């Protein structure tokens, strides 16, 4: 399920047309989560207030079993998102990660 969510997130971010996001998406599709995370971190530097980037970063950290980093990314996603559904998703993940 996480992989499907990551793939969907990546495809949405491609619309951003960022080279780093495109590379992250390609790495993600190849199953290279660490490489995808490196590229999404570059995309974050290019667009530090993009909630979608933080969402993808959080999901990648979760897939890599890095709960503390995932929690940080979800909190940033919540801070920058104005989308009701994304904010709800971030809150659920924050609650789950805090409970662990």
N, C-alpha and C positions, 0 to 999 in steps of 0.2 A: 504493500500500500504506500509506504514511504517513497519507493522508487517512482511509482505512478505520480504521486504528488510532486516530486522533484521534477519529473519530466514535464508536467503541466506548467509548473512555475517557470521552467526554463523557456518553454515555448512562448509564454506570455512576455517574458523579459526580452526576447529576441526583437520584439516590436520596438524596443528602446534603440535598436540599431547600434549599440555599443560593441566595439570589437571585443572587449573583455567579456561581455555578456555572451557574445556569439561563441567565443572560445570556451567559456564555462559550460554552455549548453552542449557543445560538441563533446567535451570531456565527460559530462554527465551521461550523455547518451552512450558513450563508450564504457561507462561504469567506472570511470576514473574520478572518484569523489574527491580525493585530495587535490588533484589537479584542478578540478572544477572549483574547489574552494579557493585556490590560489587566484584564479581568474575572477571569481566573484568578489574577492577582496580588492582587486584592482578596480573593478566596476564601482565598488563602494567608494573608493577614493575619488573617482571621477564624478560620482553623484551621491554624496553623503547623506542626502535626505530622502532617498528612494526606498520606501517601505518594502517594495517587491524584492529588492536586492537583499534587504535584511531578512526577509521571509525565506528566500532561497538559501541564504547563508545559514540560518537557524536550522533548516531542514537538513542541510549537508552536515552540520555539526551533530545533529541527532543521529544521522545515518552512520557517522564515524564514531559514535558513542563518546561524544564530548559534551556532556550535559551543561557544564558551567558556561562554556562558550555559546552553546545553543540558547541558554537562558539570556545571556547578554544580547544576543541578536534578536530574540523575540521581544525583549524590552524596547530595543531601538525600533523594531517594526511597529510596535504598539504606539510609540511616541510619534512616529512620522506618518502613520497611516490615517487616512480620513475615511477609509472604506469600512463600513459597519461589519461586514463579514470577515474581513481580514483582522480587524480589531478583536472580534469574538474568537477567532482561531488563535490569535496570539495569546489572549487571556487563558484559553484552555491549556495551551502548551506551557505557559508560565506556571499555572497552577500545578500541572502534572510534574514539571521539572523541579518545582519548589518542594513538592511532597516527597521526592525521592531522597 
